[in-house]
Amino acid sequence: MRAIISWRACAILVLSLLAAPQIASAHGRLKSSSPSAGAHLGTSPRELKLEFSEVPDLAFSRVKLLGPGGREITLGSLAYTAQSRRTLVAAIPGQLRAGTYVVQWQLAGDDGHPIRGNFEFVVAPGAMGTVSDTVGRGAAPAMMPMADSGADSMAMHHDPASMPEGNGFGAESPAYVVVRWVQFIALLLVIGTISFRQFVLSFLRRKEDPDSPMLDLAEARAARVGHLAVAALVVTLVARLIAQSYAMHGAADVWNATLSAQMIKNTVWGHGWLLQLAGVIVGGLGFHLADRACRARGTHSTAPVRPSYGWSLATVGALLLAFSAAFSGHASAAPKLQVLAVIADGLHVLGASSWLGSLALVLLAGLPAAACLPEAERGPMVAELINAFSPVALMSAGVATATGVFAAWLHVGAIPNLWGTRYGITLLVKLTVLGVVALTGFYNWRTVKPRLGTDAATHHLVRSARVEVTVAIIVLLVTAILVASPTSMDATM
C-alpha cells in the first residue's frame, strides 16, 4: 500500500511540473518607454510605447494617460509592436495640449499579483503638434480631434474598467489576506489528515490490533475532518477567483466571465487555480469514499472494509493541492532556479502541513478516540499515539526548515534585506512566531512525552498541543500576508 502511495506521489509531482506553464525569470518591470520618464518634449507624441522585461499579456495589460488636471486621455487599442512582443504600443488619436502628463500601466506577474507603475513627461509650451500650435498655424479648431475627453475617455482593448489600485478586495487587501488564511488552514488540515492516517495510524495498526475499534474511530474522525477541510477549500477557491478578478480588472468587471476565463487560461496564477480545483475534486471524492467506508465498517463490524481506495485518492488530491500553491505564490516568479523553487515550495507546504496538520489531527481525532477506551488503556494508548507521531513531526519539520531556508535565500537575496524591506521584515515576524511553535514542540517532546501514561499527563499534553496549534495558525496568518508582499529581490531591482 505504501509503495503504491509513493509511486503515485512521484507521478503527481512529475505531472504537475510538466503540466505547469513555463515560468518567467522575475516579476515584469518597465525597462524603457517613449516618451521616456521625465522627458520634456518639443513635439506632441502620437503614441505611447512601453517595453517590459517580459512579454505582457494583452488581456491583462492596461495603459492610461492622464493629462493636465488629471483628466484621462483616450488611447487607441493596446497592441504589440512588430519588432517585439515585449513592447506595447497605444496610439494617441488627437493633439495634446502643453502641460504635464502621467502614464499609468499595469500587467500581471507570474504569481498573479498585478504589477503597476507610472511615470511623467512634459509637453512644452509651443511644442509642434499641440493644439495651440495647430491653431496658431491656421487650422480650424472645430475640425481637430481633441484628445482630452470626459465620459468616453476610458475606452481600452476590452470592456472599459478603471485601473484597479489594489484596495477593496485586491490582492494585498485584508479581505484577500483572510481568504488566503482560511485556505492555508484548510490545506494544513487536508495534508495533516493524510499524514495522520497514512503514517501515524498505519504505524499503530502494525504495532497494535489492526482491527482496533479505537483506531477505526480515529480514522473515521480524521476522514470527516479532511472532508470538512476540502469543503472550506471550495469556498476559498471561489473567493480567490473573485478577489483576483477584482485585483486584475477592477470592480466594474469582477463578474465578467470572459475576462475571468482569460485570466485562468493565460496566467500561471490561473493554472495554479485549476490545479487546486483538480486537487479539491480528487481529494473531496477520496475523503467522501473514505468517510463512507469508515461508516460502513462501523455499521458492519463483522465485515470490515478498508477504505484504501478512498484514502489513495485523497492522498493524490493533497499532493495536487500542495503544489498548486507554488503557482500562485512567489515561487512561480522566482528570479532564478524557478523549477527548484516550485518543487521546494510544494515540499515546504507538505512538510509544514504534515508536521502541524498531523498534530492538529492528533487533537481532533486521535486523542478523542483514545478517550473512549477504558481508563486503564487510555494513558498507554495516548503514549503510543504520540510515539507514532513524533518521528513524523521531526522529519516533516526538517523538510519544512530546509525548504524554507532555500526559499528565503532565493527571495531575500542580501541579508540586509531582512530588515530593510517589507518582505524581509514580514519574514522575520513569521520566523519569530514559528520559533514559538518549535519551542513548544520541543517542550512537548522533551518534557511532556516522557511523562505520558496517565490521564494527568494526557491533560497536560492537550493544553500544550493546543498552544502549539494556535500559534501555528498565527504563523499561517503571517504567511498569508507574506505571499502578497513584493519580495526583497523585487524591491531592490
N, C-alpha and C positions, 0 to 999 in steps of 0.2 A: 504494500500500500504506500509506504513512504517513498519507495523508488518511483512509483507512478507519479506521485505529487512532485518529486524533484524533477522528473522528466518534463512534466507539464510546466513547472516553474521556468525551467530553462527555455522551453519552446515559446512561452508567452513573452519572456524578456527579449528574445531574438526577434520575434514577430513585431513587438512594439517598436523596437528600434528601426527595423527595416521599413515598417509602415509609416514611420514619422517623416514629415517633410524635411528637406534639407534645412539645416539651421544656419542662420547668418552669423557673421562674426561678432556683431555687437548691436547695441541699440542704434537705429538710424539717426543721423545728425546732418545738419545742413553744412555742406562743405563750401559752397560758393553761391553767389546769386548775381543776377543782373536785372535791375541796378544793384550794386553792391551796398552792403550796410554802411550807412554814414555818407553815401555819395551825395555830392551837390551837382545837379545836372543842368547843363546849358541847353539841353534838348528834351522835350517831353517824351518819356518812354512809351512805346506802343505795345509792349508785352512784358510780362514777368517771367524770369527763368530761375529755377531753384534746383541746384544739383545736390543730391544727398549721398551719404556714404553707402547706402544700399538701395535696391530697387523698391520704390514705394508702390503700393497697390492703389490704383486709381479709385477703387471703390471706397477706400478709407483715407484718402488724401484730400485735404482741403486747403485752399489758399484764399485769404481775404485781403482786400486793400482798403484801408481807411484813409480818407482824405482830411484836409484841414477841418477842424471842428469835430472830427470823429465820425463823419458821415461815410457810409460804405459805398465803394465804387463797384459798379457792375463789371464783372470779368467774363471773358469767354470760357468755354469748357476747358477743363484741365486735360492735358494730353502729354504723352512722351515726345521728346524731340527725336528727330530722325537719327541723330548721332548717338544717343544714349538713353536707355530706359531708366537710368538713374536721375535724369533731369526732367523736371516738369515744366511745362510752359502754359501760360494763360494769357490770352490777348487782352489788351485794354482797348475796347472798341472806340472810345472817343478821346478828345483832347482833355488834358488835365489842366488845372489851374496852378498857379505858383503857390508854393507852400510846402509844409512837411507832411509826408505820407508814411503810414505804418503798414508793413506787410506781416500778416499773421499766418502761420502754417501749422498743419497737423498731419501726422501719419501714425500708423500703428507699429509698435515694436513687436518683435517675435514672441515676447512673453505676454502680448495682449495689452500692454499698457500704452495708452495714447501718448505720443511724443509731440510736444508743441514748442514753438518758438516764435520770435518776432524780430524785426529789425526796421530801421527807419531810413528813408532817403529824402532829399530835398530837391524840389523843382525850383530853380532860381527865378526871381522876377525877370520878365522879359525873355525867358528861355524860348527857343524855337519850338513851334508846335503846340504851345499852350493856347488856351482860349484867348487871352488878351493879345497874344502875338498874331493869331489868325485874324481877329477882329481888326487889329491895327493895320493889317495889310489889305483890308477892304472886303473880306469875306462876309457873307450875310449871316448874322448871328442866328436867325431863325432856322437856318439850314444845317447848323453844326450839330453833330451827335454829341450831346452833353454827357460826359462820363459820370458826373455826380448825379446820384439818384436817391430816391427815398424808399417807397414801399417795394419797388421792384429790384432793389439793389442786391438781393441775396440769391439770385439765380446761380446755380452751380452745376456740376456734372451729374447730379442726381437730385432727387426731391429736395427742395430747399430746407435747410436746417441751420440754425445758428451754431457756430463753432462751440462745442462744449468746453467749459472752463474747468471741469474736474470737480465741481461742487455737487450738491444734491446727492445723487446716487452714483457718483463717479467712482473710478477705480480706487481712489485713495480716501473716499468718504467714510465716515464712521459706520454708515449703514452697510457699505460693502465689506468693511472690516468684520462686522458682526456676521455677515453671511459666510465669509471665509472661516471665521472662528467656529461656527457651527459645523461647517464642512469638515474642518480638521478634527474636531471632537468625534464626529460620526465616523470618519475614516480611521481614527485611532481605535475606536471600538470594533469596527469591522475586522481590521487586521489583528487586533488583540484577541478577538473571538477565535479566529483561525489558529493563532499561535497557542492559545489556551487549550483548544480541543486537540489539535494535531500533535502537540508536544507534551504539555503538562498532563492532560487526561490520558493520552496514549501511553505515557510512561507509567502512570498509575495503574492502568489496565494490565500492563505486562507484569507489574510487580504485585498488584493485589488481585482480587477476583475479577476476571474480565466482565462478568455479568453483575457486578455490584450495583444494587439499586441506587446507592449514593452517587456513583459515577454516572449512572444513567440520568439521574435528576440534575446533576451539574451540567451534563451535556445538553439536556433539554432547555435548561435556563440559558445556557450560552447561545443556543440556536435562536431563542427569542430575542436576546439582546442584539445579535447580529441582524436579525430581521428588522428590528426597530431602527437600528443604525442605518441600514440601507434605505429605509423609508425617509429618514432625515436627509440622506444624501439626495434623494429625489427632489425634495423641497429646495435644497441649496442649488441643485443643478438648474432648476427653473429660475431661481432668484439670481444666480450668477449670470445667466443669459440676459435677463432684463437689465441688470446693473451694467454689464459690459456694453449692451446696446446703447444705454444712456450715455456711458462714457465716450463711446465712439461716435454716436450720431446725434446726441442732444435729445432734449425732452420731446421735441416735435416728432421724432422718428423712432421712439422707443419701441413702438408696436409695428414698425414697418417690417413685414415678414421677408420681403425681398432683400433688404439690407442685412437683416439678421442671418438669412441663409448665405449671403455672400461672405459675411464675417466668419461663419462657421466653416465654409468651404475653402476660403482663401487665406486663412491665418493659422499660424502654429497654435495660437490660443484656441481656435475653433477645433483643430484636430485633437487637442488635449481634451476639449469638452466632449467630443464624440467618443474618445477613448474612455472617459469617465462614464458616459452614458452606457457604453458596452459593459463596463465593469458593474454598473448598477443593475443592469438587466441580468447578466450572468450570475452575479453574487446574490441578487434578490431571489432568483429561481433556486439557486443552491440552498440558501437558508430556508426557503419555503419547503423544499423537499426534505431537508434535514429536520426541520421542526415537525413536519408531518410524520416522518418516520419515528421520531422520538415519542410523539403522542401515541402512535400505533404500538410501539414497544411497551409503553406504559399501560396500554389497554389490554394487550395480548401478551402477557408476560411469559406464557408457555411457548411462544414462538417469537423469540427476539429478532428484530430486524436491525441490521447495522446500516445507518444512513450514509455509507461511504460515498455513494454516488453524489448525493446532495452536498456533502462536505467537500468533495473534489471540485465540484462546480463553484462552490463558494470560495475555495482557495484560488481558483483561476480568476474569479471576479475581483478578489482582493489584490492580486498581483496587477491586474489592469488598473485598478484604482490607484495603487501606489505609484505607478509610473505615469499615470495621467497628470499628476500634479506637476511633474517636471516640465510639461509642455505649456503650462500656463504660469510658470514662475521664471525666476532669473536664470535657471539652468539652460533654458531654450535660447537665451540671448547672451550666453557667456562669451567673453572676449577671446577665449582660446579653449582648446580641448573640449569642444561642445559635446561630442558623443560621451566622453568620460563624465562630463558634468551632468548629463541626463541620467546616466547609469548611477552615478554617485547619489544624485537626488532621490531616485527611486529606492536605492538601498538605504538611504537615510530615513526615508518615510517608513520603510519596512522595519528597520532596526528600532527606531524610536517608538513606533506603534506596537511592535512586538513586546518591547520592554514595559512601557507604561500601560498599553492596552491590555496585555495579559494580566498585569497587576489589577487593573480595574475589573477584569473578569473573575479574578480570584475573589474580590469583594462582592461582586454581583451574582456570581454563580457558584463558585467553589465553596466558600465559607457558609453560605445559606444552606447548601446541600449537606455539608458536614454537620450543621446544627441539627439536622433531623435524625442523626444517629443517637444511639443510647449514650448516656453520659460517659461510660467507661471507654467507649470507642471514639468519642468526639475529639479529644485532645490529641491522641496519637494520629488520627487521620488528618487533622489540620497540620501537624508536623510533617507528615508525608507529603501533603499538598504543597507546602512551602519548599520542602526539599526538592520537589519536582520542578517548581517554578524558578528557583534560584539560578540553575545553570542557563535557563532560557533568558532570564533577565541579564545576567552577566555577559553572555555572548551578544545579545541584542544591543545592550548599552555600548559594547565595544565597537560594533558596526556603526551605530549612530555617531559615536565620538569621532571615529576615523573619517567617515564621510563628511561630517560637519566641519572638521579641520580643513579638509580638502576644499569644500565649498567656500569657507572663509578666505583661504589663500587665493582662490580664484576670483572672488568678487570684491575683496577688500583691497588687495594689492599691497601697498606700503603700510607698515604698522601704524604710522601717524594717522592714517585714515580711520583707525578705530575710534579715535576721539575727535577727529577733525571733520567728519562727515555725518550726516543724519543716519545713513545706513550703518556706519560703524558704531555710533552711539546706541542705536536700537539693538544691534547685535550684542553689544556689551551688556545691555539690560537683559537680553534673553539668556546670555551665559550666566549672569549673576543669579537669575531666578532658577535656571537649570541646575546651578550649583547647589541650591537649597534642596532640589529634588534628589540629587546624587547623595548629598549628605544624609538626608532622611533615609534613603535606601540603604546606605552603608550602615546606619544605626540599626535598621531593622535586621540586616544581615548579621552584623557582629554581636548585637546585644539582645534583640528580641527573639531571633530564630533559635539560638541555643536553649532558650527557656521554654520553648513550646512543649506542649504535652498536657497542659491543664487549661481549664476554662478561663482562669485569670490571665494567663499568658495570651490566650486567644483574643480576649477583650483588648489587651494592650496592643497586640498586633493590628487589630481592626482600626483602632484610633490612629496609630502611627501610619498605617497604609492609607487611610483617608486623607491625612495631611499630605502625603506624597502625591496622591492623585489630584487633590485640589490645587496644589502648586503646579502640577503638570498642566492642568487646564489653563492656568495663568500663562505658562510658557507658550501654549498654543495661541493665546490672545496676542502675545508679543510677536509671534511668528506671523499671524495674520496681518499685523501692521508692517512687519519687515518685508514681506514679499511684495508689497505695493510701493516700497520706497526705492528710489533710484539707487543703484549700487554705488559704492565708493568709486569704482572704476569709471562709471558713467559721469559722476560728479567732477572727476578730475580730468576728463578727456578734453 
